[in-house]
Amino acid sequence: ACVELGGTITGEHGVGIEKINSMCVQFGEQERERFWGVKAAFDPDRLLNPDKAIPTLNRCAEYGRMRVSGGVLPHPDLERF
C-alpha cells in the first residue's frame, strides 16, 4: 500500500530480511538487474551478505516465502534456479 501511494518499502539504512520480497513490488526487473550489476562489480564472489541484499527466488524459497496462490508462483519475472 505504501508504494502505491508513492512511498517506499523502507526509510531505514537497508531493506532487511523481512522486507526483501517487497523489493519486487517497488522495483522493476531492469532496476533489480542494475542492483545485481553494482553488487557483482564490488562483490564478484558473492561473499558479502550473500542473497540478502537483492531478492532471488532461491532466497525466497529458503525462507519459506514461495507460496503458490491460484496455481501461480509469485514473482514470475525473477530467474528460476
SVG drawing of the C-alpha trace seen along z (x, -y; Angstrom):
<svg xmlns="http://www.w3.org/2000/svg" viewBox="-7 -9 42 34">
<polyline fill="none" stroke="black" stroke-width="0.4" points="0.0,0.0 2.8,-2.4 4.4,-2.0 1.0,-2.5 0.8,-5.9 4.2,-7.0 6.1,-5.9 9.0,-3.5 9.2,0.0 11.8,-1.3 13.1,-4.5 15.9,-2.8 19.5,-2.3 18.8,1.0 15.9,3.3 16.4,6.2 15.3,9.7 11.7,9.1 11.2,6.6 13.3,8.1 10.3,9.6 8.7,6.2 11.5,5.0 9.8,6.8 6.8,4.5 8.8,1.3 11.5,2.0 11.1,3.5 13.2,6.1 15.6,3.6 16.2,1.9 16.9,5.2 19.3,6.2 21.1,2.9 21.3,3.7 22.8,7.0 25.3,5.4 26.6,3.0 26.7,5.8 28.7,8.0 31.1,5.2 32.0,4.8 31.5,8.4 32.0,10.8 32.3,13.9 29.1,13.0 30.8,13.2 29.3,10.1 25.8,10.7 25.0,13.4 21.4,13.3 20.2,10.9 20.5,7.5 18.5,8.3 15.7,10.7 16.2,14.1 13.9,17.0 16.2,19.4 16.4,17.0 12.6,16.7 12.3,20.5 14.9,20.9 12.9,18.6 9.6,20.3 8.3,17.3 7.5,19.2 3.7,19.8 1.6,20.8 -1.5,18.7 -4.2,19.6 -1.8,22.1 0.8,19.4 4.2,18.8 5.0,15.2 7.5,13.1 7.4,14.8 10.0,12.3 12.7,13.5 15.3,16.0 14.4,19.6 17.1,22.0"/>
</svg>
